[in-house]
Amino acid sequence: MDALASRRSTRVFTPKALRTVSSSQTGSQTGSPTPRTQSPQPRSMQEPMLVTTWDTTMPVVAIGQSQTGELHVLDAQAPISQRHAIVFGMQANDTLVFQGICDICVLKGTVRVYEHESSGQWDRVYSPVSHPLVSLRAQTQTKDEAERDAEAERMYELWATSHNECEVMVAVRAVDCGLEHLGRVAPAYASLFTGSVAADSEQLVQAIGVPGMTPMRTVNAGVQVLQTPEDWAQALDQASTMPQRLDDEFEPIAPVYAVAGAQGQGKSTFSRMLVNRLVARFGRVFYMETDLGQSEFAAPGALSLTLVSAPVLGPPFTHTGRTEAYHAAYMGVVTPKNDPDRYAACVQRLAQVYRDHVRSERARGSPAVPMVVNTQGWTRGLGLDLLYALCQSVCPTHFVQAYDPATSDASLVDFATVEGCDPQVLWITGMSSDRMQGGDAGDAGESGRRVQKLAAHDMRTLSLLSLMYSAWTAQGVATWNMHKPLAARTPVRVPICDLVFWMGEEDVPPSQVLRAVNGTLVGVVCVARAPGAGAHEWSRDEIRGLYADGVSDQAAAALSEPGARMLLRSHVRARMGDDAGPVLVPQIVYGMPSLTATTFLTHALVRSIDVRSGHVHLVIPPQSPAVESPMYRVVGIVKGPGPSAFGVDVPVQAMLDGGFAERAMGASSGRHTAARRRRAPMETNVGIQEAPYVSVEVDEGVGASAARARGGQTRRALQ
């Protein structure tokens, strides 16, 4: 890392407001971004902004569903709660902005959402107010329409009985996926998908609203609306339609797109749009996430390489953990500052896995699969060194740089110092300078709609809650179960001797390992499906053999990083003798799992450890029934550092769920009432959900230290 830092350029790019760049300069390493019109001045909070142009005079058909599943036309004045779906016509370039969750199916024409052209198939769209609200834009030009399913075809028939065809015909279906009940677990996020209806939107809601989806005619100050500005559209067009480069053997080079920029510049949003564009062109795309704190598909604390084959139509917490990563590396922290060398090694390993996949696909004659790399927002000092290391590992063919015109500077990688890397550089303006419609994000407009601007730890909390409360239907459809607390869920019972306990750099005595792991959030590690060159490829029989008599010392060494310290179970067995019975000592490794032999699967909560029977009880998020369960490949768990060392931990909202923490707090309140009154007399009348600081105190047992939630006056809008 030090050698890399000495080689990188220290110059800082400063855009010039009056300088234009020709198309030939756009691909150079020293080019400047094309200037663009500055963002409009913020409006006053009393001036709502028109965002939906759809006309209520367009034909509309409300559709209900009987108990037998039969669809029928409802009266136009029927309550919205009775609507199963709504079918309405749109004109070209009409827009519709909404808050909530719904399924959309375009019966005729095309609707663009998140740069995905929806036509013929049902797409589930998530539009929480914490992120830019989704905007549907009608387009008359159509791609090859997919065959409609039976339900969509029936809706088309019901429409044809009373209306003629329009330029664009859209069906919106109500859904109850469970995520809209997130406020039951975390009241601070209760209004993400629901909110009060403004007076100027009541007619629109009555016309095309369905349960769980609230269309909005205007938005107030502080509400963001998802837009694609001109320079973003140009960059997306260039990146997604440009012919592929050829190598020395005239074979197409797999495109690799790296998106970089400071925090809050919209890298994740742009990457999501780019993925949707590439899925439409190539059918599949790899997504490498290198932001430990705000991942897209994997849970926080891990770097992953995910193969995406469907459009992404929602913020990260709506699809966290829904797709098993092709390969992943677990670090258990939200920032790489404490271990940059391992972070760089993880990125290098993921890049190698991608290159191996490209070579294998080429050998079979299959087209190359592109890759999108979303980088972290740390672009100064050590963060810039890590960005250089990333570019050296992935060798991007396209480098998208987001910058903020308000600050008039942006860091630019000097690719002349990166060997074998000569990408085309594309510049885009940051989201923070172009999406905010005016006003403070923490204010409420005339309609009283609460606007929540989430911080990084809020995003991690949402992702972890979404992961831990995830569920699946028998048909493999993603849902959430917010009505069953984690403490009431049936855990998976795993023998202690069948797991490797990786403790990282934690200096915990072997006798205290089980105490340290109990009641914490751990990373579940399994045998990799894509081992590196020269690494041992574990067969199914070999994996099953690990559980015959517990994980052996040799297997634990092969599954761990070189140089890791181990507590050899064979030594423990020798000391206890043959008459001691089964040895329940876990296979403890002071180090991390091997990046080549293992892969990160998901997070799990250690519910309890039964030392007497020798079992660990893990609350593991369920896996999709539509694919082969990866649970047979699980070989161990990783205990990361605590929150004080930037570690990933169980959200406090999950601890409070079900009233267990409230009862614990009530039980301890009698012993500490006098002391609390002396410290803070005003706390006696504050409820647990209303207190700026939540503290749950226990004297003994699992979690014997106080667990505190971040809060205070600066986040009163989230209380």
N, C-alpha and C positions, 0 to 999 in steps of 0.2 A: 504493500500500500504506500509506503514512503517513496519507493522508486517511482511509482505511478504519479504521485503528487509532484515530484520534482520535474517530471516530463511535461505535465499539462501546462497549457497556456494560462496566464493570469490576467489576460486582457478582458475587459468587460465591454460588451457591445452597447452602444448608445444610438437608438434610432433617431434619424433626422426627419423632422416633420415635413420638410419640403422636398425630400429626395424620393424619387420613384425608381423602381427597379424593373428592368426588362425581364422578359421571360427567360432569357438565357442566363441572367444572373441569379434567378430564383434557385437554381440547383447548386450554386457555388457555396463554398464554406464561409465566404466573407460578405455575402449579400445582406442587405438590410430589408426589413419587412416593408411591404408596400403601404404607404400611408393611407389612412381611411378616415371617413368623417367621424369626428369626435361624438361621443355619446351625448344625447340631449341633456339639458339641465334638469335636475330633479324637480318633479312637480310638487305642488303643495298637497298635503294629505287630504284636502277636501275635494280634490279633482280626480275622480276615478278614471281609469284608462280603459277604453274599449278594446277587448281582446277577442270576442266572438262576433263574427260577422254573419253567421247563419241567420236567415230570415224565418220568423215564426209562421209566415204565410206559406211556407213550403209544405207539401203533403206529408202527413204523419199517420202511421198506423200503430196503435197500441195493442200489444199481444199479451194474453194471459195464458196460464197453463193450469189444466185441471189436475185433480189428484191422480188420475191415470196417466198423466204426461201428455195429454192431447192439447195442442195449441189452438187458440181461438181468438177472434178479434174482440177487443174490449171497447166499451164506450169511451169517447174522448174525455168525458168528465169523470171517469173512474179514478179512484184514489191511486196515487203512485205506488202504494204498498201492494196493490194487486197486480202490478205489471211484472211480467216475466221478461219482456223485451220490448223494444221500440224500434220501428223501422221508419226512416225518414229520408227524404231526398235532399241533395245538396247540389249547388252549382259550383262550377270550377272556381278554385281559389277561395271558397268559403272556409272559414276557420271555426273550430269549436274547442273551447278550453273548458276543462272540467276538473273537479277534485273527487277522488274516490278510486274505486276499483271496478272494472267491468270487462266484459268480453266484447270485442267488436268483430264483425264480419262484413266485408264490403261485397254486396250482392252485385253491384255493377260499378265500373270505373275503378279508381284507385284512391286510397287515402294514405297520406304520408304521415308517419308518426315515428319520432326518433330516427329519422332518415330511413325508416323501413317502409316499403311500399306494400301496404296490406291489401290483399285482393283475394277473395274466394274462400279463405280459411279463417277460423276463429283465432284471434290473438287476444291474450289477456294483458291488459294495460293497467299499470299502477301509477297513480298521480297524487302523491301526498303533498301537503302544503309546505312541508319542510324542505322540499326540493322544487326546482322550477316546475310549475304545473304543465302537464302535457297538453299540446295543441295538435288537434287533428286538422289537416289541410287537404281539401278535396282536389283531385286532379282527374281530368277526363281521359288523358292518355292511359292506356292499360297495358300491362304486361300479359303474358300468357296466363289466363285465369285458371286457377286450380278448380277441380271439381268440388262443388259445394256438398256438404254432408246433408243428411236427411232433414235435420232441424232447420238449417239455413234454407234448404229448398222449400220446405213447408212455409217458412216466413215469406219467401218470394211469391209463393202461390197466394197467400193471404193478401199480400200487397196488390197483386194483379187483379183481384176481384173488385177493387174500388178505385185504383189509381193507374195512370199510365206510367211508363218508365221515365225516370229522370236521368240527368247526365251522370249523377253519382247516387247510388242507393246504399245506405249503411244500416246495418242491424246492430243494436247495442243490447246486450243481455246482462241482466243482474246476476251477480255471483255472491256466494257466501263462503269464502275460502278460509275464514278464521282470522286473517291478519287484521281485519277491520276492528277486531275486539282486542287489539293490543293494549288499549287503555285499561283493560281489566287487570293486567299484570303490571303495567307501568302507567299510572294515571297522568304523568307528565306528557305522555304522547297520545292522549286520548283523542285529540282533535286533528291528528295527522290526515285522516281520510274523511272526516266529517266536519261540518261547520255550519254556522248560521247562513241563511240565504239572504242576500241583499235585495232591497226593494226592486231594483232595476233588473233582477234576474228571476223574479218570481214567475213571470210569464214564460220565460225560457225553460225553467224547471218543470212547470206544469205541462209544457209541450213535449219535451223529450227526456225528462228525468226518469230514472229508474232507481229502485232501492240500491243504495251504496254508491251512486254516481250522481254528482251535483254539477250540472253545467253552470257556467258563470259568464254573464254578459260583460261585466267589467271587473277589474281588480283594483284594489286600493293600494295605497303607498306601502311599499315593503314586500309585496307579493311578487314573486318572480314567475315569469312565463318562459317556457322552453322555446327558444328561437334558434334559427340557423342563420347567422349573419352572412353577409356576402363573402367575406374572406374565408370563413369556415366552409361554406359551400364550394368555393374554388379549391380549397385544399382537399376536401373530400372527393371532389371530382378528379383532381389530379392523382390522388393516391389510389382511388378505386378503379379508374378507367385506363390508367397508363399502361402501355404494353410492358410485359416483363422483360427484364434484362436477360442476356444470354451469357453463359460462361465460355471458357476456352473451347469446350466441346460442343458449343452451340446448343446447349441444353438450357431451358428456362430456369432462372434463379428464383427461388422462392422469395417473395417480397417480405421484408421485415420492417415494420413501422414502429419507431420509438417515439413516444409522446412525452415531452419534457416541459417543465415550467415550474414556477413557484407555487406555493399553496394557494388554493382558492381561485386558480386561473381556469378551471374547467377541464383539466386533463382527463378526468374520468368520464365526463359527459361527452367530450369529443371522441374518446376511445370507444365509448358505447356506440356512438353514431357510426364510427369507422367500422366497427365489428359488423353492424347491420348491413352496411354497404358491401363489405367483403363477403358476408354470408350469401347475399343475393348474387354475387358474381361467381364465387368459388364453391359455394355449398357448405364449406367448413372453414374454420379459422382457429388457430391457436391463440390463446390469450395468456400472456405471461404477466402476472402481477408481482411487482417488486416493492409495493408500498405496504409495509408491515402493519401500519396503523389503520389504513382504510382500504381493505381489499375489496375486490369486486365479486368474485365467486367463492373464494375460500374464506374461512373465518380469520379474524385478526390474529396476528402472530405467526403467520406462515407465508412463504413464497410458493407460488404454484404455477403450473402450466396446465391450462384447461382447454380441451377441445370443444368448441362451440359450434353447433349446427342449427340453432334456432335463433330468431331475433331476440334481442335483449330490450325489453320494454318497461323498465322500471329501475329505481335506484338499487344500490347493492343489497340492502337488507331484504329486498323482496325475492332474491334468489341465492342467498348465502347458503352454501353447502348443498345445493340442489343437484349439482353435477359433480361426480367424483373426478378429482383432478387426474390428469394423465400422469403427472408426477408432481410431488410437492415436498418441500423441506420445512421442518418446524423449527422456529427459534424461540417462540414463547414470549416475545417482547414486541413492543409497538414501535421501536426505533432501533436502528442498527448502531447507534453511537457507542455502545459498550462492547460490541464485538464486530467491528467492520470487516475483519478478515473472514469470518464465517459467512457473513452476508455476501461478500464478493464470491466466496466459494459456492454458495447456494445458487447465485445467479449464473455462475459459470456452468454448474451442473445442469440446470434447467436448459440453458442454451445448448449444451451438448446433447441432451435428450431430444431436443427439437431437431438438431442436425442429423442425429441417428434416424429419426423418423422420416425425415426428408429423403435420406439415402435409401432407406428400405422401400419407401413409396416409389422412388424413381426406378429401383431395381424391378419392381412389379409392373412398371409402365403406367402408374397412376400419376395424375397431375399433382404438382407441388401444392402444399397447403400453406397459405401465408400466416404470419404471426404479428400480433399487435402487442407491444410492450408498453405498459403504463408505469412510468417511473414515479418515484416519490417526489414530494415537493421541497425537499431539502437540497438547495442548489448553491450553497455557500460553504466554503471551507472543506471540511471532511465530506459533506454531502456532495460537493462538486467532484471530489476525488472518486467517490463511489459511482457517480454518473459516468465518469471517464472509464472506470473499470467495467461498468455495464456495457458501454458502447464497444469496448474492446472484446467483450465476451459474445455479444449478440450480433455484432457487425451489421447494423441496420442499413437497409437500402434507402429508407426514407426517414428523415428526422424532422418531426413536427415540434416547433418551438413556440410555446405560448408566452406572451409578454403583456405587460400592463402599460398602456400609453400614459397613464397618469404619473407613473414613476419614471418614464422615459429611459429605462435601462433594462437589460435582460442579459443573463449569462448565456454564452454561446460556446459550445464545445469546439475546440480547435481540432478538427479531424486530421489536420496535417501531422499531429502528434500521435494519432491512433493508427497503428499499423494495420494495413489491409482493410481500411474502412473509409469509403468515399461516398456517403449518402447524398441524396437530394434533400436540401433543407427547405422546409416549408414553414412560413410564419403565420401565426394566427393571434388575434387579440384575446386577452383573457376574459373569462366570463364575468368577473367582478366589475369590469368596466363597461359591460354591454347589456347585462341581463336585468339588473336591478331597476325597477320601474319608478324609483324615487322613494324618499322617506327612509326611516329606520326600520330595520328588519324586525325589531322587537316591538313595534307599535301595532295597534289595531286601527283599522280604517272605520269608515262611517257605518259599515254593516256590523261592526263589532267582531269581525272575524279575527281570530288570534293568529298572528304570524310567528312561526317558530324558526329561528335561525339556529341550526344545531352546530355545536362545536365538535371537534374531532372525537372526544370521549363519548359524546352522545351517539355519534355514528357507530362507534364500536359497540356501545351498549345495544343499539338496535340490531346490529348484525348478530351479536351473541344471543339475544333474546329470540330472534327469528330462528336461529339455528337450534337452540335448545327446545323450543316449543313447536318445531316442525313436525309434520305428519304427512301421510300419503294415503290416498284412496286405493282400493283394490285394483283400479284401472291404471295406477301409476301417476295420478294427478296430484300435484303439490298442494297441500293444505297446511293449516296450523291449528293446534288445539290449545287455546288460551284459557280454557276452563278447568284444566287439570294441572295443579301445581307440580313442580318438579319433585317435591318431597312426597307426593302421592303416586309417583310413577314407578312401575315395576322395573328394577334394575337388572342388568345382565350379571350373572354370577360366574366369575372366572377364577379358577384356582391360582393361588399366588405363584406357585412354582411354574406356571405356564406363561408367565410374563417376565419381561426384562424391565426393570425400573431404572430408567435413565434419569439421573439427578442433575445433569448439566454441570455447572461450576459450583453448585451448592455444596458447602462443606458440612454435610449432615452425618453424624455417626451412624453406622449401620443399624445399631439398636433403635434409632429414632426415625428411620426412614418411613416406616408405616405410619407413624404419628404425623410426620411432615406431609405425607401425601393425602391422608384422610381428610375429606371435606373440601378438597381443592379442585380446581379445573386443570385437567391434564390433556396432553396431546396423545391421541391414539396413533400408533405407528404400526404399519404392516409391511410385509415383504413387497418390494417393488416389482411391478410388472415389466418395467423397462430397465433392466440392469445395465450398468456401463460396461465398456469394453474391458475384458479381462475379469469382470466380477462374476461371482458364482450365481447362476440362475436357479432359484429354488423351485423344485417341482412340487406338485400338490402332495405327493407322498412324503417328500422330505419335510414339508411344513407340518403335516400331520404327525410325523415322527418326533417333532419338537415337543409334542404334548404327551408322548408316551411316558416319560419319566421326568418331565420338566425340561426347561431350556438348559442345554448343557453349556459348560464353560466355553467349548469350542464354538458353538453356535452363537453365543452371546458376543464373543470376540469378533466373529465374522460379521455380525450385524451392527457393530459399533465402530466409531471412528478410530483410526490408528492412534495409539498412545493413551487411550482411555483407561482409567484405573478401574479394576473390577474386584468384587468380593466373590471369590471362587467358591461355589457351592460344594465342590468336591473336597475342599479343605474343611468346610464346616461338617460335612458328612464324615470325614475321617476322624475329626475330633470327637464327634458324638458316638461313633461306633456303630456296629451293625444292629445292636439290640435297641437302638433309640427309636425305631419306627420311621415313618416317613418324615423327611426333612421339609419343614414349611418355610424355610428361609428363602426370601425372594432372590432372584439373580440381580444384584445391584451393580450398576455401572456408573461411575463418576465421569461423565462425559456425555456426548450426544450421539444419536444414531448415525449410521453410515449414510452418506448422501447417495451412494450408488446402490447399496443393497436394500435400503428401506425407503418408504415414502410415507408422508403424513396423510392420514385418512380424515380425521375429524377431531373435535374436542369431546371430552367426556367429563362428567362430574363424578368424583369418587364419593358415592353415597355413604358407604361404610366399609370397614374391613373386619371380617370375622376371623380373628387369629386362631380361635379354637378349632374351627373347621378348615382354616387355611384358604379362605376365599375373599376375593375383592368384589364389591358390588358397584358396578358402573352404570350410571345413567347416560346412555349413548343415544344421540339423535337417530331416528330410524332411517334406514336406507331404502331407496326406491325399489319396489317389488318388480319393476319392469326390467331390471338388470340383475346379473348374478351378484349375490351378496359377497362383499369383500371381507366379511367378518372372519372367514376361515384363514385369511392371511395375516390377521393381527398377531403381533409378536411381543408388544410391549407398550408402555406408556412413558411419557416424558414429563417431568416436573420442571416447569420453567421458574424463573425468579418471581418474587412477589411484586405487588403493585408499586412498592417503594422503589423498585429497580426497573420500572417501566414494563413490568410483566403483565400478562393477560390474566384476569381473574373473573370469578363469577359476578355478574351484575347484581348490585344490591337489590334491584327490583325483584329478581328471582328469589332472593332470600326472604323478602317480605311477603311474597305471594303465598296465599293460603292461610295467613294469619298466624303462622308458627312463630315468626319473629315478634309479632305483637304480643303473643302470650308470654314469650320469653322476656320481653321488655316489661310487661306487667308484673311478672313474677319477681323481677329484680328491682322494680320501682320502690317496693316497700323497704328494702334494705338501704336504698340510696336516696330516699326522698329528702331527708334533712340536708345531706351534702349538696344535692342539686339545688335546693332552694337557696342555700347560702351562695352558690355560684351564680345562678341565674333565676331570680324570683319570677320572672315573666314566663318561664318555660312551663309552668304548671298548667296553663290554660291553652297550650298549643298542642294540636293533634299530631299524630305521627306522620300523616300525609301532608300536613301544612308546615311542618318545621323546616327551616332552611337547612339544618344539619340533622341527619338521621343517625342515631347511635344506638346500637343494640349491644347490650352488655350481658355477658354470661360469666359465671365463675369457674366452670369446669366443662370438660367434654370437648367435642369437636368445635373448632373455631373459638378457642378460649380468649382470643384477643378481640377488642372492639372493632366492629366493621362500620365504617362511616361512608356515607354517600356525599359526593361533592354537591354543593349547593350554596346559596347565598343570595344577596340582594341583586347581584349582576345577572342572575338567571331566574328572576321572579316570574317571567313569562312562561317558564317551563314548570312552575310549581302547580 
